[in-house]
Amino acid sequence: MRLIDSHCHLNYPGLVEDEGGVLDRARARGVAGFLNISTRQSEWGQVVDAAERHPDVWAAIGVHPHEADAHPDEAASHPKVIAIGECGLDYYYDKSDRAAQRERFQAHIAAARQTGLPIVVHTRDAEEDTAAILSEAVEHEGVTGVLHCFTGSASLARKGIELGFFVSLSGIVTFKNAKDLQDVARAIPADRLLVETDAPFLAPVPNRGKTCEPAFVTDTARFLAELRGEAVEQLAEQTTANFFRLFPKAEG
């Protein structure tokens, strides 16, 4: 079985202290690749450095909505940088001005268009604005990407898929109170599905209470396969193929 953790934060406390061990434990469980995500400009060097140290680690350059005062730059030209993000809108905590979030999201979309890289989208309690911005972007700028750590409505999932985006599911889908998300997970077309950990956050069942590691993407994949009535090997093969289809620079 070969899986890709399509979204993790290897430079965060809980993982960075044992980077080699974290990766080895994941590889031992069939995880063959890791997309290491930045959430602020100060992390860009860290995620790129990790990608340079490990052939199966790639980097994404972007700014989380909570850090909406910065923007991506020429770091996206690095050969191991395969995506722009994470970026998007988060109205749940309102840690950044909403107008500033929308402006930065647009800047990331422009960077994605200019570089030809997909975008990794974070959205929470901002479905209407997210759908509107992505619809305009796809219509006028031809961007693609993934709705990461998806917890939104079936309507938003359908809209993202209609726009050509992928939907990535984290350990949240394994939680007992995630029945609505599980219904969405069953309906995602196989060729639009990705899996992730968002490590070190959101450890899936049966690892609740632990620091989440990329190795745990295997547990999420097994849960999803059972939920969808698929063999886990089939789901692993499909989501891995989807990853390389969305992020073709990773194959280079």
C-alpha positions as CSV (number, residue, x, y, z in Angstrom):
1,M,0.0,0.0,0.0
2,R,1.3,3.4,-1.0
3,L,-0.2,6.6,0.4
4,I,0.6,10.3,0.3
5,D,0.1,12.6,3.3
6,S,-1.1,15.6,1.2
7,H,-0.9,18.1,4.1
8,C,1.3,18.1,7.1
9,H,3.4,20.6,9.1
10,L,6.7,18.9,9.8
11,N,8.3,22.1,11.2
12,Y,5.7,22.4,14.0
13,P,6.4,21.4,17.7
14,G,5.7,17.8,18.2
15,L,7.2,16.8,14.9
16,V,10.2,18.9,14.2
17,E,12.1,17.6,17.3
18,D,12.2,14.1,15.7
19,E,11.8,14.8,11.9
20,G,13.7,11.7,10.9
21,G,11.8,9.4,13.2
22,V,8.4,10.9,12.2
23,L,9.1,10.3,8.6
24,D,10.5,6.8,9.1
25,R,7.4,5.7,11.1
26,A,5.2,6.9,8.3
27,R,7.2,5.2,5.6
28,A,7.0,1.9,7.6
29,R,3.2,2.2,7.3
30,G,3.2,2.8,3.5
31,V,3.4,6.6,3.4
32,A,5.5,7.3,0.3
33,G,5.3,11.1,0.2
34,F,4.6,14.2,2.3
35,L,3.5,17.7,1.3
36,N,4.9,20.0,4.0
37,I,2.8,23.2,4.3
38,S,3.7,26.7,5.4
39,T,1.3,29.0,7.1
40,R,3.4,32.1,7.4
41,Q,6.3,33.7,5.5
42,S,8.8,33.0,8.3
43,E,8.2,29.2,7.7
44,W,9.0,29.2,4.0
45,G,12.7,28.5,4.5
46,Q,11.9,25.7,7.0
47,V,9.5,23.8,4.7
48,V,11.9,24.1,1.7
49,D,14.9,23.0,3.8
50,A,12.9,19.8,4.9
51,A,12.1,19.1,1.3
52,E,15.7,19.4,0.3
53,R,16.7,17.0,3.0
54,H,14.2,14.3,2.0
55,P,13.4,13.2,-1.6
56,D,9.9,12.2,-0.6
57,V,9.0,15.5,1.0
58,W,7.7,18.5,-1.0
59,A,6.9,22.1,0.1
60,A,4.0,24.5,-0.3
61,I,4.5,28.2,0.1
62,G,1.7,30.4,1.4
63,V,0.1,32.2,4.2
64,H,-2.8,31.0,6.4
65,P,-5.8,33.3,6.7
66,H,-4.8,34.1,10.3
67,E,-1.6,35.6,8.9
68,A,-3.1,37.6,6.2
69,D,-0.6,40.4,6.2
70,A,2.0,38.6,4.0
71,H,2.1,37.1,0.5
72,P,3.9,34.4,-1.5
73,D,7.0,35.4,-3.4
74,E,9.7,34.0,-5.7
75,A,10.2,31.1,-3.3
76,A,7.6,29.3,-5.5
77,S,10.3,28.8,-8.2
78,H,12.2,26.3,-6.0
79,P,12.1,22.8,-7.6
80,K,10.7,21.2,-4.5
81,V,7.9,23.8,-4.1
82,I,4.9,22.2,-5.7
83,A,2.0,24.3,-4.4
84,I,0.8,27.7,-3.3
85,G,-0.7,27.6,0.2
86,E,-2.1,27.1,2.5
87,C,-4.3,30.1,1.9
88,G,-8.0,31.0,2.0
89,L,-10.6,32.4,4.3
90,D,-11.3,31.7,8.0
91,Y,-14.1,33.6,9.5
92,Y,-14.5,31.3,12.6
93,Y,-11.9,33.0,14.8
94,D,-11.6,36.3,12.8
95,K,-7.9,36.6,13.7
96,S,-7.4,38.7,10.6
97,D,-9.6,41.3,9.0
98,R,-12.0,39.7,6.5
99,A,-11.3,42.2,3.8
100,A,-7.5,41.6,4.3
101,Q,-8.1,37.8,4.1
102,R,-10.0,38.1,0.8
103,E,-7.2,40.4,-0.6
104,R,-4.5,37.9,0.4
105,F,-6.5,35.0,-1.0
106,Q,-6.6,36.8,-4.3
107,A,-2.9,37.4,-4.1
108,H,-2.3,33.7,-3.6
109,I,-4.5,32.9,-6.6
110,A,-2.5,35.3,-8.7
111,A,0.7,33.6,-7.6
112,A,-0.8,30.2,-8.5
113,R,-1.7,31.5,-11.9
114,Q,1.7,33.1,-12.5
115,T,3.6,30.0,-11.4
116,G,1.2,27.4,-12.8
117,L,1.0,25.7,-9.3
118,P,-2.1,24.5,-7.6
119,I,-3.4,26.2,-4.5
120,V,-4.1,24.6,-1.1
121,V,-7.2,26.2,0.2
122,H,-8.2,26.5,3.9
123,T,-11.8,27.6,4.4
124,R,-13.8,27.7,7.6
125,D,-17.2,29.4,8.1
126,A,-16.6,31.3,4.9
127,E,-18.3,29.1,2.3
128,E,-20.1,31.7,0.3
129,D,-17.0,33.9,-0.2
130,T,-14.7,30.9,-0.8
131,A,-17.0,29.6,-3.5
132,A,-17.4,33.0,-5.1
133,I,-13.6,33.7,-5.2
134,L,-12.8,30.3,-6.5
135,S,-15.5,30.4,-9.2
136,E,-14.1,33.7,-10.4
137,A,-10.6,32.4,-10.3
138,V,-11.4,29.3,-12.3
139,E,-13.4,31.3,-14.9
140,H,-10.8,34.0,-15.4
141,E,-7.5,32.6,-14.4
142,G,-7.7,28.8,-14.8
143,V,-6.4,27.8,-11.4
144,T,-6.8,24.5,-9.7
145,G,-6.1,23.1,-6.2
146,V,-7.5,21.3,-3.2
147,L,-10.0,22.1,-0.4
148,H,-7.8,20.8,2.4
149,C,-9.0,19.3,5.7
150,F,-12.5,19.5,4.4
151,T,-15.2,20.0,7.0
152,G,-17.7,22.0,5.0
153,S,-21.1,21.4,3.5
154,A,-22.0,18.9,0.7
155,S,-22.8,22.0,-1.3
156,L,-19.3,23.4,-1.0
157,A,-17.8,20.0,-1.8
158,R,-19.9,19.8,-5.0
159,K,-19.0,23.3,-6.0
160,G,-15.3,22.6,-5.5
161,I,-15.5,19.4,-7.6
162,E,-17.5,21.3,-10.2
163,L,-14.7,23.8,-10.5
164,G,-12.1,21.1,-10.9
165,F,-10.8,21.1,-7.3
166,F,-9.9,18.1,-5.2
167,V,-11.3,17.5,-1.7
168,S,-8.9,16.3,1.0
169,L,-10.1,14.6,4.2
170,S,-8.2,14.5,7.5
171,G,-8.6,12.5,10.7
172,I,-11.7,14.6,11.5
173,V,-13.7,12.3,9.2
174,T,-13.1,9.4,11.8
175,F,-14.6,11.3,14.7
176,K,-17.9,10.1,16.1
177,N,-19.6,13.5,15.8
178,A,-18.6,13.8,12.1
179,K,-21.7,12.2,10.6
180,D,-22.4,15.0,8.1
181,L,-18.8,14.9,7.0
182,Q,-18.9,11.2,6.6
183,D,-21.9,11.6,4.3
184,V,-19.9,14.0,2.2
185,A,-17.0,11.6,2.2
186,R,-19.1,8.8,0.7
187,A,-20.1,11.1,-2.2
188,I,-16.8,12.5,-3.2
189,P,-15.8,11.0,-6.6
190,A,-12.9,8.7,-6.4
191,D,-10.8,10.7,-8.8
192,R,-11.2,13.9,-6.7
193,L,-10.3,12.5,-3.3
194,L,-7.1,13.1,-1.3
195,V,-6.1,12.2,2.3
196,E,-4.1,14.1,4.8
197,T,-3.2,14.4,8.5
198,D,-2.7,18.1,9.0
199,A,-0.2,16.8,11.5
200,P,0.5,17.6,14.3
201,F,-3.2,18.3,14.7
202,L,-6.4,16.3,14.5
203,A,-5.2,12.7,15.2
204,P,-7.7,10.2,13.8
205,V,-9.3,7.4,15.7
206,P,-7.7,5.3,17.2
207,N,-5.0,7.8,18.0
208,R,-7.2,10.5,19.6
209,G,-5.3,12.5,22.3
210,K,-1.9,11.8,20.7
211,T,0.3,14.2,18.7
212,C,-0.8,13.5,15.1
213,E,1.9,12.1,12.8
214,P,1.9,11.5,9.1
215,A,1.9,7.8,9.8
216,F,-1.7,8.2,10.9
217,V,-2.9,9.0,7.4
218,T,-3.0,5.2,7.1
219,D,-5.7,5.1,9.8
220,T,-7.8,7.7,8.0
221,A,-7.4,5.9,4.7
222,R,-8.6,2.6,6.3
223,F,-11.6,4.3,7.8
224,L,-12.5,6.0,4.6
225,A,-12.2,2.8,2.6
226,E,-14.6,1.0,4.9
227,L,-16.9,4.0,4.9
228,R,-17.0,4.1,1.1
229,G,-17.1,0.3,0.7
230,E,-13.7,0.1,-1.0
231,A,-10.6,-1.9,-0.5
232,V,-8.0,0.2,1.3
233,E,-5.4,-0.7,-1.3
234,Q,-7.7,0.6,-4.0
235,L,-8.3,3.9,-2.1
236,A,-4.5,4.3,-1.5
237,E,-3.7,3.7,-5.2
238,Q,-6.4,6.2,-6.3
239,T,-5.6,9.0,-3.8
240,T,-1.9,8.6,-4.6
241,A,-2.6,8.9,-8.3
242,N,-4.8,11.9,-7.6
243,F,-2.0,13.6,-5.7
244,F,0.4,13.3,-8.6
245,R,-2.3,14.4,-11.1
246,L,-2.9,17.6,-9.0
247,F,0.7,18.2,-8.2
248,P,2.6,17.1,-11.3
249,K,5.7,19.0,-10.3
250,A,6.1,16.4,-7.5
251,E,6.9,13.8,-10.2
252,G,9.8,15.9,-11.6
